[in-house]
Amino acid sequence: MTEPQIDLFNRLGQSLSKVVVGQSALVRQLLIALLSGGHVILEGVPGTGKTLLVKVLARLIQSDFRRIQLTPDILPTDILGTNIFDLNTRNFTLKKGPVFTQVLLADEINRTPPKTQAALLEAMEEQQVTLDGESLPLPDLFWVIATQNSLEFEGTYPLPEAQLDRFLFKLLVGYPDVAAEKQMLLNSQAGFQAKRSDLSRLKPLATVEQILQARQEARAVRVEENVLDYLLAVVQRSRQHVDLALGASPRSAVSWLQACKASAWLSGRDYVTPDDVKVVAPPLLRHRLILKPEAQLDGLLIDTVIASLLAQVPVPR
């Protein structure tokens, strides 16, 4: 690993934290996802800076950025694109949709029907789109960040398990503390507004090529066999947990390993520790595990189950 690359990610985190105040833990988890190449769900009430966070990060890494405001009447072709017949040339011309970008913000993803949600499945898993039988590759840095409101249920369509499993993390965006919220007010009073004109003045800190190089370095982080066995034991235990109807999938185990490597790399280490396994467990598992009905009736929280799951598996020395 190279020190300049780590410093680069540290500067990214610091710049994000200056604009989206009071969310330093969230920022670090988002950087782990970026380094892992894993898609993210941001869940929180309106007004907590979810969209702003994504816009700022896309600006800082100089990436192509597209935003889809998802509604019940959005069609799959509005996301993927379509072939249009040109009467003058008598040929079909491909009109690419917003999915052909590097950073894609799917705003309020649970407000669009399952048919439209499913339009992203192939893109998220295989980094390609199939239109009229032709497979079209997406950019090397293809990253989906979806947002959803944690409170509103009317007029929403819950994401199916197959799609949820394609997201690396589900990050909860909460309210900032008093000091952070005061700083937000001071920033606003000083003239900062979350508009395109203000965001365009942000100085880019990295390039897409640097992000891709950092990903290669993170993939090379060493994982000892006892740590690998520890991660696997937690995955296996999740499938036997008394409160869970659905445990972690094999895909989640692979994603978990890569997220652990990214966490270690960001910490300046070339090896994974059990603490890396623990720190990425909540955002990686909370959208994949399904509680049994009786556990839901008892008001059990999924993060509580994840904590108990980790406590049940002995930590290797």
TORDREN-968241 format. One record per residue (C-alpha): residue in one letter; x, y, z negated. Coordinates in steps of 0.05 Angstrom, whole numbers. Last residue first. Layout:
BEGIN
@code=a | px=X | py=Y | pz=Z
...
This chain:
BEGIN
@code=r | px=-124 | py=-287 | pz=-380
@code=p | px=-188 | py=-311 | pz=-348
@code=v | px=-254 | py=-282 | pz=-372
@code=p | px=-304 | py=-334 | pz=-397
@code=v | px=-372 | py=-331 | pz=-361
@code=q | px=-433 | py=-318 | pz=-404
@code=a | px=-418 | py=-244 | pz=-417
@code=l | px=-418 | py=-229 | pz=-342
@code=l | px=-488 | py=-257 | pz=-336
@code=s | px=-511 | py=-219 | pz=-397
@code=a | px=-488 | py=-154 | pz=-365
@code=i | px=-522 | py=-173 | pz=-299
@code=v | px=-586 | py=-188 | pz=-337
@code=t | px=-585 | py=-120 | pz=-370
@code=d | px=-573 | py=-88 | pz=-302
@code=i | px=-636 | py=-123 | pz=-276
@code=l | px=-679 | py=-93 | pz=-331
@code=l | px=-726 | py=-138 | pz=-371
@code=g | px=-795 | py=-108 | pz=-380
@code=d | px=-825 | py=-172 | pz=-408
@code=l | px=-871 | py=-175 | pz=-348
@code=q | px=-809 | py=-173 | pz=-302
@code=a | px=-779 | py=-231 | pz=-340
@code=e | px=-844 | py=-270 | pz=-332
@code=p | px=-844 | py=-257 | pz=-257
@code=k | px=-773 | py=-283 | pz=-249
@code=l | px=-722 | py=-229 | pz=-234
@code=i | px=-691 | py=-224 | pz=-165
@code=l | px=-616 | py=-213 | pz=-155
@code=r | px=-593 | py=-178 | pz=-92
@code=h | px=-608 | py=-105 | pz=-106
@code=r | px=-573 | py=-103 | pz=-174
@code=l | px=-516 | py=-148 | pz=-152
@code=l | px=-464 | py=-103 | pz=-118
@code=p | px=-479 | py=-39 | pz=-158
@code=p | px=-475 | py=-78 | pz=-224
@code=a | px=-416 | py=-124 | pz=-207
@code=v | px=-366 | py=-72 | pz=-182
@code=v | px=-335 | py=-58 | pz=-251
@code=k | px=-336 | py=-130 | pz=-273
@code=v | px=-296 | py=-160 | pz=-215
@code=d | px=-246 | py=-103 | pz=-219
@code=d | px=-240 | py=-117 | pz=-294
@code=p | px=-223 | py=-189 | pz=-277
@code=t | px=-160 | py=-163 | pz=-243
@code=v | px=-144 | py=-156 | pz=-168
@code=y | px=-73 | py=-145 | pz=-143
@code=d | px=-37 | py=-91 | pz=-102
@code=r | px=-53 | py=-38 | pz=-154
@code=g | px=-60 | py=38 | pz=-146
@code=s | px=-129 | py=42 | pz=-178
@code=l | px=-160 | py=55 | pz=-110
@code=w | px=-128 | py=-9 | pz=-85
@code=a | px=-157 | py=-49 | pz=-144
@code=s | px=-227 | py=-23 | pz=-130
@code=a | px=-219 | py=-38 | pz=-55
@code=k | px=-196 | py=-109 | pz=-71
@code=c | px=-256 | py=-119 | pz=-117
@code=a | px=-302 | py=-93 | pz=-62
@code=q | px=-273 | py=-145 | pz=-15
@code=l | px=-286 | py=-201 | pz=-64
@code=w | px=-356 | py=-178 | pz=-78
@code=s | px=-372 | py=-176 | pz=-3
@code=v | px=-350 | py=-249 | pz=4
@code=a | px=-392 | py=-268 | pz=-57
@code=s | px=-451 | py=-227 | pz=-31
@code=r | px=-450 | py=-266 | pz=34
@code=p | px=-451 | py=-332 | pz=-5
@code=s | px=-515 | py=-307 | pz=-38
@code=a | px=-523 | py=-284 | pz=-110
@code=g | px=-582 | py=-311 | pz=-150
@code=l | px=-657 | py=-313 | pz=-137
@code=a | px=-711 | py=-329 | pz=-188
@code=l | px=-670 | py=-301 | pz=-245
@code=d | px=-686 | py=-300 | pz=-320
@code=v | px=-657 | py=-369 | pz=-338
@code=h | px=-593 | py=-358 | pz=-298
@code=q | px=-575 | py=-418 | pz=-254
@code=r | px=-562 | py=-382 | pz=-189
@code=s | px=-527 | py=-325 | pz=-226
@code=r | px=-480 | py=-377 | pz=-257
@code=q | px=-453 | py=-396 | pz=-189
@code=v | px=-436 | py=-324 | pz=-172
@code=v | px=-404 | py=-314 | pz=-240
@code=a | px=-363 | py=-377 | pz=-231
@code=l | px=-341 | py=-354 | pz=-162
@code=l | px=-314 | py=-289 | pz=-190
@code=y | px=-276 | py=-326 | pz=-244
@code=d | px=-249 | py=-377 | pz=-194
@code=l | px=-222 | py=-319 | pz=-151
@code=v | px=-190 | py=-289 | pz=-213
@code=n | px=-158 | py=-356 | pz=-230
@code=e | px=-134 | py=-363 | pz=-158
@code=e | px=-97 | py=-297 | pz=-157
@code=v | px=-124 | py=-243 | pz=-110
@code=r | px=-72 | py=-200 | pz=-73
@code=v | px=-91 | py=-135 | pz=-37
@code=a | px=-83 | py=-143 | pz=39
@code=r | px=-156 | py=-123 | pz=52
@code=a | px=-143 | py=-57 | pz=17
@code=e | px=-85 | py=-41 | pz=65
@code=q | px=-129 | py=-55 | pz=126
@code=r | px=-184 | py=-11 | pz=97
@code=a | px=-133 | py=45 | pz=86
@code=q | px=-115 | py=42 | pz=160
@code=l | px=-189 | py=48 | pz=179
@code=i | px=-196 | py=109 | pz=134
@code=q | px=-133 | py=140 | pz=164
@code=e | px=-161 | py=129 | pz=235
@code=v | px=-227 | py=162 | pz=215
@code=t | px=-188 | py=224 | pz=196
@code=a | px=-176 | py=254 | pz=128
@code=l | px=-182 | py=318 | pz=88
@code=p | px=-231 | py=360 | pz=129
@code=k | px=-237 | py=432 | pz=104
@code=l | px=-308 | py=450 | pz=84
@code=r | px=-330 | py=512 | pz=122
@code=s | px=-380 | py=471 | pz=162
@code=l | px=-415 | py=453 | pz=97
@code=d | px=-433 | py=526 | pz=86
@code=s | px=-462 | py=536 | pz=155
@code=r | px=-497 | py=468 | pz=153
@code=k | px=-534 | py=487 | pz=89
@code=a | px=-524 | py=463 | pz=19
@code=q | px=-517 | py=533 | pz=-9
@code=f | px=-458 | py=564 | pz=-45
@code=g | px=-466 | py=638 | pz=-62
@code=a | px=-433 | py=647 | pz=-130
@code=q | px=-502 | py=640 | pz=-162
@code=s | px=-508 | py=572 | pz=-129
@code=n | px=-441 | py=551 | pz=-156
@code=l | px=-460 | py=577 | pz=-225
@code=l | px=-525 | py=537 | pz=-222
@code=m | px=-487 | py=474 | pz=-203
@code=q | px=-438 | py=487 | pz=-260
@code=k | px=-498 | py=490 | pz=-308
@code=e | px=-521 | py=423 | pz=-281
@code=a | px=-453 | py=393 | pz=-294
@code=a | px=-451 | py=419 | pz=-366
@code=v | px=-521 | py=395 | pz=-380
@code=d | px=-511 | py=325 | pz=-354
@code=p | px=-526 | py=307 | pz=-282
@code=y | px=-591 | py=270 | pz=-266
@code=g | px=-585 | py=200 | pz=-237
@code=v | px=-565 | py=172 | pz=-170
@code=l | px=-567 | py=96 | pz=-174
@code=l | px=-521 | py=61 | pz=-125
@code=k | px=-542 | py=-2 | pz=-89
@code=f | px=-479 | py=-31 | pz=-61
@code=l | px=-456 | py=-77 | pz=-5
@code=f | px=-520 | py=-73 | pz=36
@code=r | px=-532 | py=-132 | pz=82
@code=d | px=-565 | py=-170 | pz=25
@code=l | px=-620 | py=-118 | pz=22
@code=q | px=-636 | py=-133 | pz=95
@code=a | px=-647 | py=-208 | pz=85
@code=e | px=-683 | py=-194 | pz=19
@code=p | px=-736 | py=-152 | pz=53
@code=l | px=-738 | py=-77 | pz=42
@code=p | px=-800 | py=-52 | pz=6
@code=y | px=-848 | py=-14 | pz=51
@code=t | px=-871 | py=53 | pz=25
@code=g | px=-936 | py=92 | pz=32
@code=e | px=-949 | py=93 | pz=-43
@code=f | px=-888 | py=69 | pz=-82
@code=e | px=-856 | py=135 | pz=-104
@code=l | px=-809 | py=133 | pz=-164
@code=s | px=-741 | py=107 | pz=-141
@code=n | px=-739 | py=149 | pz=-78
@code=q | px=-697 | py=118 | pz=-23
@code=t | px=-632 | py=133 | pz=13
@code=a | px=-594 | py=92 | pz=64
@code=i | px=-520 | py=97 | pz=80
@code=v | px=-499 | py=59 | pz=141
@code=w | px=-425 | py=57 | pz=161
@code=f | px=-398 | py=42 | pz=230
@code=l | px=-323 | py=58 | pz=229
@code=d | px=-302 | py=14 | pz=287
@code=p | px=-356 | py=45 | pz=330
@code=l | px=-415 | py=3 | pz=354
@code=p | px=-410 | py=-50 | pz=408
@code=l | px=-466 | py=-60 | pz=459
@code=s | px=-495 | py=-129 | pz=471
@code=e | px=-539 | py=-132 | pz=534
@code=g | px=-604 | py=-173 | pz=533
@code=d | px=-649 | py=-112 | pz=543
@code=l | px=-614 | py=-76 | pz=486
@code=t | px=-571 | py=-114 | pz=436
@code=v | px=-536 | py=-72 | pz=384
@code=q | px=-468 | py=-86 | pz=353
@code=q | px=-432 | py=-82 | pz=287
@code=e | px=-450 | py=-155 | pz=271
@code=e | px=-484 | py=-148 | pz=203
@code=m | px=-506 | py=-76 | pz=200
@code=a | px=-522 | py=-69 | pz=274
@code=e | px=-558 | py=-135 | pz=276
@code=l | px=-603 | py=-117 | pz=217
@code=l | px=-615 | py=-44 | pz=235
@code=a | px=-676 | py=-55 | pz=279
@code=a | px=-706 | py=-96 | pz=222
@code=q | px=-724 | py=-32 | pz=186
@code=t | px=-766 | py=-12 | pz=246
@code=k | px=-806 | py=-77 | pz=245
@code=p | px=-810 | py=-74 | pz=169
@code=p | px=-847 | py=-7 | pz=170
@code=t | px=-812 | py=60 | pz=153
@code=r | px=-818 | py=95 | pz=86
@code=n | px=-768 | py=48 | pz=52
@code=i | px=-710 | py=78 | pz=91
@code=e | px=-720 | py=146 | pz=59
@code=d | px=-662 | py=177 | pz=98
@code=a | px=-622 | py=129 | pz=141
@code=l | px=-555 | py=167 | pz=143
@code=l | px=-510 | py=138 | pz=197
@code=v | px=-435 | py=149 | pz=193
@code=q | px=-395 | py=128 | pz=255
@code=t | px=-448 | py=137 | pz=309
@code=f | px=-487 | py=96 | pz=359
@code=v | px=-546 | py=85 | pz=311
@code=p | px=-573 | py=153 | pz=333
@code=g | px=-602 | py=123 | pz=397
@code=k | px=-568 | py=114 | pz=463
@code=k | px=-605 | py=131 | pz=527
@code=l | px=-583 | py=77 | pz=576
@code=t | px=-599 | py=94 | pz=648
@code=f | px=-639 | py=47 | pz=693
@code=n | px=-631 | py=58 | pz=767
@code=r | px=-675 | py=86 | pz=822
@code=t | px=-626 | py=145 | pz=828
@code=n | px=-681 | py=198 | pz=832
@code=l | px=-735 | py=160 | pz=795
@code=d | px=-689 | py=147 | pz=735
@code=f | px=-715 | py=88 | pz=695
@code=i | px=-699 | py=95 | pz=621
@code=n | px=-662 | py=41 | pz=581
@code=t | px=-674 | py=48 | pz=506
@code=g | px=-644 | py=75 | pz=442
@code=l | px=-629 | py=39 | pz=377
@code=i | px=-661 | py=84 | pz=325
@code=d | px=-720 | py=115 | pz=362
@code=t | px=-725 | py=49 | pz=400
@code=p | px=-742 | py=13 | pz=335
@code=l | px=-802 | py=59 | pz=326
@code=i | px=-813 | py=115 | pz=275
@code=d | px=-887 | py=124 | pz=258
@code=p | px=-883 | py=106 | pz=184
@code=t | px=-826 | py=156 | pz=172
@code=l | px=-750 | py=152 | pz=172
@code=q | px=-711 | py=217 | pz=177
@code=i | px=-651 | py=191 | pz=216
@code=r | px=-585 | py=227 | pz=206
@code=r | px=-525 | py=224 | pz=251
@code=f | px=-451 | py=236 | pz=234
@code=d | px=-389 | py=229 | pz=277
@code=s | px=-331 | py=227 | pz=228
@code=q | px=-283 | py=281 | pz=207
@code=i | px=-268 | py=248 | pz=139
@code=l | px=-288 | py=309 | pz=98
@code=r | px=-350 | py=322 | pz=140
@code=a | px=-377 | py=252 | pz=132
@code=l | px=-365 | py=258 | pz=57
@code=v | px=-402 | py=324 | pz=53
@code=k | px=-462 | py=299 | pz=92
@code=v | px=-467 | py=236 | pz=50
@code=l | px=-465 | py=273 | pz=-17
@code=l | px=-515 | py=326 | pz=9
@code=t | px=-565 | py=271 | pz=26
@code=k | px=-563 | py=242 | pz=-44
@code=g | px=-559 | py=308 | pz=-81
@code=t | px=-606 | py=296 | pz=-140
@code=g | px=-665 | py=335 | pz=-111
@code=p | px=-713 | py=278 | pz=-101
@code=v | px=-709 | py=219 | pz=-150
@code=g | px=-656 | py=167 | pz=-141
@code=e | px=-632 | py=108 | pz=-99
@code=l | px=-571 | py=110 | pz=-54
@code=i | px=-566 | py=45 | pz=-14
@code=v | px=-497 | py=31 | pz=14
@code=h | px=-465 | py=-5 | pz=73
@code=g | px=-398 | py=-40 | pz=63
@code=g | px=-333 | py=-22 | pz=99
@code=s | px=-294 | py=-39 | pz=37
@code=l | px=-259 | py=28 | pz=34
@code=l | px=-324 | py=64 | pz=46
@code=a | px=-357 | py=22 | pz=-8
@code=i | px=-301 | py=36 | pz=-57
@code=l | px=-308 | py=110 | pz=-40
@code=l | px=-382 | py=107 | pz=-57
@code=q | px=-366 | py=74 | pz=-123
@code=r | px=-317 | py=130 | pz=-139
@code=v | px=-368 | py=184 | pz=-121
@code=l | px=-421 | py=152 | pz=-165
@code=a | px=-373 | py=153 | pz=-224
@code=s | px=-357 | py=226 | pz=-210
@code=q | px=-430 | py=248 | pz=-204
@code=g | px=-431 | py=312 | pz=-246
@code=v | px=-425 | py=362 | pz=-189
@code=v | px=-438 | py=344 | pz=-116
@code=v | px=-394 | py=399 | pz=-85
@code=k | px=-334 | py=395 | pz=-132
@code=s | px=-342 | py=320 | pz=-142
@code=l | px=-337 | py=309 | pz=-67
@code=s | px=-272 | py=348 | pz=-64
@code=q | px=-242 | py=309 | pz=-122
@code=g | px=-262 | py=242 | pz=-92
@code=l | px=-232 | py=260 | pz=-24
@code=r | px=-169 | py=284 | pz=-59
@code=n | px=-163 | py=216 | pz=-94
@code=f | px=-175 | py=181 | pz=-28
@code=l | px=-117 | py=219 | pz=4
@code=d | px=-73 | py=207 | pz=-56
@code=i | px=-84 | py=132 | pz=-45
@code=q | px=-64 | py=139 | pz=28
@code=p | px=-3 | py=180 | pz=11
@code=e | px=19 | py=127 | pz=-39
@code=t | px=22 | py=72 | pz=12
@code=m | px=0 | py=0 | pz=0
